[in-house]
Amino acid sequence: MSSPTVKAMLAPIETERFSLRSLSTAEAYRITYRHWLHDPESTGGAVPPKAGTGPIRWFFSMERPNKRTKFTHAIEDRETGQLIGLNQTRLIGGFTALMTVAIHDRAYWGKGVVVESR
């Protein structure tokens, strides 16, 4: 049985401007490979150097959601439905979590997406 925290992390999340929906490993891979690997500026150097440029190397080096302790959500603009970034959360015990928010659509940089999606 899933804990209440896990159930909450898998449910869609709505903010004033954005929708966050849980992604499978395959969906997260497709999005991160397409948007993050080839644009180091959008990730601020967060792409692992060992990833190389090949899709298989990227898959084995990426942080993959397991829907128990690691979660990845797509951040979509509610008005347009456009995917603008990802929110990754890792539960590390107790009341502690690590979170990474990456916005690949430059039109949304500096517009409070990170704070709102957190």
Contact map, one row per residue, 1 for C-alpha under 8 A:
1110000000000000000000000000000000000000000000000000000000000000000000000000000000000000000000000000000000000000000000
1111011000000000000000000000000000000000000000000000000000000000000000000000000000000000000000000000000000000000000000
1111111000000000000000000000000000000000000000000000000000000000000000000000000000000000000000000000000000000000000000
0111111100000000000000000000000000000000000000000000000000000000000000000000000000000000000000000000000000000000000000
0011111110000000000000000000000000000000000000000000000000000000000000000000000000000000000000000000000000000000000000
0111111111000000000000000000000000000000000000000000000000000000001110000000000000000000000000000000000000000000000000
0111111111100000000000000000000000000000000000000000000000000000000000000000000000000000000000000000000000000000000000
0001111111100000000000000000000000000000000000000000000000000000000000000000000000000000000000000000000000000000000000
0000111111110000000001000000000000000000000000000000000000000000000000100000000000000000000000000000000000000000000000
0000011111110000000011000000000000000000000000000000000000000000001000100000000000000000000000000000000000000000000000
0000001111111000000011000000000000000000000000000000000000000000000000000000000000000000000000000000000000000000000000
0000000011111100001111000000000000000000000000000000000000000000000000000000000000000000000000000000000000000000000000
0000000000111110001110000000000000000000000000000000000000000000000000000000000000000000000000000000000000000000000000
0000000000011111111100000000000000000000000000000000000000000000000000000000000000000000000000000000000000000000000000
0000000000001111111000000000000000000000000000000000000000000000000000000000000000000000000000000000000000000000000110
0000000000000111110000000000000000000000000000000000000000000000000000000000000000000000000000000000000000000000000000
0000000000000111111000000000000000000000000000000000000000000000000000000000111000000000000000000000000000000000000000
0000000000000111111100000000000000000000000000000000000000000000000000000011110000000000000000000000000000000000000010
0000000000011110111110000000000000000000000000000000000000000000000000000111110000000000000000000000000000000000000000
0000000000011100011111000000000000000000000000000000000000000000000000001111000000000000000000000000000000000000000010
0000000001111000001111100000000000000000000000000000000000000000000000001110000000000000000000000000000000000000000000
0000000011110000000111110000000000000000000000000000000000000000000000111100000000000000000000000000000000000000000000
0000000000000000000011111111000000000000000000000000000000000000100000111100000000000000000000000000000000000000000000
0000000000000000000001111111000000000000000000000000000000000000100000010000000000000000000000000000000000000000000000
0000000000000000000000111111100000000000000000000000000000000001110000000000000000000000000000000000000000000000000000
0000000000000000000000111111110000000000000000000000000000000000000000000000000000000000000000000000000000000000000000
0000000000000000000000111111111000000000000000000000000000000000000000000000000000000000000000000000000000000000000000
0000000000000000000000111111111100000000000000000000000000000001100000010000000000000000000000000000000000000000000000
0000000000000000000000001111111110000000000000000000000000100101000000000000000000000000000000000000000000000000000000
0000000000000000000000000111111111000000000000000000000000000000000000000000000000000000000000000000000000000000000000
0000000000000000000000000011111111110000000000000000000000000000000000000000000000000000000000000000000000000000000000
0000000000000000000000000001111111111000000000000000000000000000000000000000000000000000000000000000000000000000000000
0000000000000000000000000000111111111100000000000000001001000000000000000000000000000000000000000000000000000000000000
0000000000000000000000000000011111111100000000000000000000000000000000000000000000000000000000000000000000000000000000
0000000000000000000000000000001111111110000000000000000000000000000000000000000000000000000000000000000100000000000000
0000000000000000000000000000001111111111011000100000000000000000000000000000000000000000000000000000000100000000000000
0000000000000000000000000000000111111111000000100000100001000000000000000000000000000000000000000000000000000000000000
0000000000000000000000000000000011111111000000000000100000000000000000000000000000000000000000000000000000000000000000
0000000000000000000000000000000000111111111000000000000000000000000000000000000000000000000000000000000000000000000000
0000000000000000000000000000000000011111111111100000000000000000000000000000000000000000000000000000000000000000000000
0000000000000000000000000000000000000011111110000000000000000000000000000000000000000000000000000000000000000000000000
0000000000000000000000000000000000010011111100000000000000000000000000000000000000000000000000000000011101000000000000
0000000000000000000000000000000000010011111111100000000000000000000000000000000000000000000000000000011100000000000000
0000000000000000000000000000000000000001111111000000000000000000000000000000000000000000000000000000000000000000000000
0000000000000000000000000000000000000001101111110000000000000000000000000000000000000000000000000000000000000000000000
0000000000000000000000000000000000000001001111110000000000000000000000000000000000000000000000000000000000000000000000
0000000000000000000000000000000000011001001011111010000000000000000000000000000000000000000000000000000000000000000000
0000000000000000000000000000000000000000000011111110000000001100000000000000000000000000000000000000000000000000000000
0000000000000000000000000000000000000000000000111111000000000000000000000000000000000000000000000000000000000000000000
0000000000000000000000000000000000000000000000011111000010001000000000000000000000000000000000000000000000000000000000
0000000000000000000000000000000000000000000000111111110011011100000000000000000000000000000000000000000000000000000000
0000000000000000000000000000000000000000000000001111110011000000000000000000000000000000000000000000000000000000000000
0000000000000000000000000000000000001100000000000011111011000000000000000000000000000000000000000000000000000000000000
0000000000000000000000000000000000000000000000000011111111000000000000000000000000000000000000000000000000000000000000
0000000000000000000000000000000010000000000000000000111111100000000000000000000000000000000000000000000000000000000000
0000000000000000000000000000000000000000000000000000011111110000000000000000000000000000000000000000000000000000000000
0000000000000000000000000000000000000000000000000111111111111000000000000000000000000000000000000000000000000000000000
0000000000000000000000000000000010001000000000000011111111111100000000000000000000000000000000000000000000000000000000
0000000000000000000000000000100000000000000000000000001111111100000000000000000000000000000000000000000000000000000000
0000000000000000000000000000000000000000000000000010000111111100000000000000000000000000000000000000000000000000000000
0000000000000000000000000000000000000000000000010110000011111110000000000000000000000000000000000000000000000000000000
0000000000000000000000000000100000000000000000010010000001111111000000000000000000000000000000000000000000000000000000
0000000000000000000000000000000000000000000000000000000000001111100000000000000000000000000000000000000000000000000000
0000000000000000000000001001100000000000000000000000000000000111110001110000000000000000000000000000000000000000000000
0000000000000000000000111001000000000000000000000000000000000011111011110000000000000000000000000000000000000000000000
0000000000000000000000001000000000000000000000000000000000000001111111100000000000000000000000000000000000000000000000
0000010001000000000000000000000000000000000000000000000000000000111111100000000000000000000000000000000000000000000000
0000010000000000000000000000000000000000000000000000000000000000011111100000000000000000000000000000000000000000000000
0000010000000000000000000000000000000000000000000000000000000000111111100000000000000000011100000000000000000000000000
0000000000000000000000000000000000000000000000000000000000000001111111110000000000000001111000000000000000000000000000
0000000011000000000001100000000000000000000000000000000000000001111111111000000000000001110000000000000000000000000000
0000000000000000000001110001000000000000000000000000000000000001100001111100000000000111100000000000000000000000000000
0000000000000000000111100000000000000000000000000000000000000000000000111110000000000111000000000000000000000000000000
0000000000000000001111100000000000000000000000000000000000000000000000011111000000111110000000000000000000000000000000
0000000000000000011110000000000000000000000000000000000000000000000000001111100000111110000000000000000000000000000010
0000000000000000011100000000000000000000000000000000000000000000000000000111110011111000000000000000000000000000000000
0000000000000000111000000000000000000000000000000000000000000000000000000011111111110000000000000000000000000000000000
0000000000000000111000000000000000000000000000000000000000000000000000000001111111000000000000000000000000000000000000
0000000000000000100000000000000000000000000000000000000000000000000000000000111110000000000000000000000000000000000000
0000000000000000000000000000000000000000000000000000000000000000000000000000111111000000000000000000000000000000000000
0000000000000000000000000000000000000000000000000000000000000000000000000001111111100000000000000000000000000000000000
0000000000000000000000000000000000000000000000000000000000000000000000000001110111110000000000000000000000000000000000
0000000000000000000000000000000000000000000000000000000000000000000000000111100011111000000000000000000000000000000000
0000000000000000000000000000000000000000000000000000000000000000000000000111100001111100000000000000001110010000000000
0000000000000000000000000000000000000000000000000000000000000000000000000111000000111110000000000000111110000000000000
0000000000000000000000000000000000000000000000000000000000000000000000011110000000011111000000000000111000000000000000
0000000000000000000000000000000000000000000000000000000000000000000000011110000000001111100000000011110000000000000011
0000000000000000000000000000000000000000000000000000000000000000000001111000000000000111110000000011100000000000000000
0000000000000000000000000000000000000000000000000000000000000000000001110000000000000011111000001111000000000000000000
0000000000000000000000000000000000000000000000000000000000000000000011100000000000000001111100001110000000000000000000
0000000000000000000000000000000000000000000000000000000000000000000011000000000000000000111110011100000000000000000000
0000000000000000000000000000000000000000000000000000000000000000000010000000000000000000011111011100000000000000000000
0000000000000000000000000000000000000000000000000000000000000000000000000000000000000000001111111000000000000000000000
0000000000000000000000000000000000000000000000000000000000000000000000000000000000000000000111110000000000000000000000
0000000000000000000000000000000000000000000000000000000000000000000000000000000000000000000011111000000000000000000000
0000000000000000000000000000000000000000000000000000000000000000000000000000000000000000001111111100000000000000000000
0000000000000000000000000000000000000000000000000000000000000000000000000000000000000000111110111110000000000000000000
0000000000000000000000000000000000000000000000000000000000000000000000000000000000000000111100011111000000000000000000
0000000000000000000000000000000000000000000000000000000000000000000000000000000000000011110000001111100000000000000001
0000000000000000000000000000000000000000000000000000000000000000000000000000000000000011100000000111110000000000000000
0000000000000000000000000000000000000000000000000000000000000000000000000000000000001111000000000011111000000000010001
0000000000000000000000000000000000000000011000000000000000000000000000000000000000001110000000000001111100000000010000
0000000000000000000000000000000000000000011000000000000000000000000000000000000000011100000000000000111111011000110000
0000000000000000000000000000000000110000011000000000000000000000000000000000000000011000000000000000011111000000000000
0000000000000000000000000000000000000000000000000000000000000000000000000000000000011000000000000000001111111000000000
0000000000000000000000000000000000000000010000000000000000000000000000000000000000000000000000000000001111111000000000
0000000000000000000000000000000000000000000000000000000000000000000000000000000000000000000000000000000011111000000000
0000000000000000000000000000000000000000000000000000000000000000000000000000000000010000000000000000001011111110100000
0000000000000000000000000000000000000000000000000000000000000000000000000000000000000000000000000000001011111111100000
0000000000000000000000000000000000000000000000000000000000000000000000000000000000000000000000000000000000011111100000
0000000000000000000000000000000000000000000000000000000000000000000000000000000000000000000000000000000000011111100000
0000000000000000000000000000000000000000000000000000000000000000000000000000000000000000000000000000000000001111111100
0000000000000000000000000000000000000000000000000000000000000000000000000000000000000000000000000000001000011111111110
0000000000000000000000000000000000000000000000000000000000000000000000000000000000000000000000000000111000000001111111
0000000000000000000000000000000000000000000000000000000000000000000000000000000000000000000000000000000000000001111111
0000000000000010000000000000000000000000000000000000000000000000000000000000000000000000000000000000000000000001111111
0000000000000010010100000000000000000000000000000000000000000000000000000010000000000010000000000000000000000000111111
0000000000000000000000000000000000000000000000000000000000000000000000000000000000000010000000000010100000000000011111
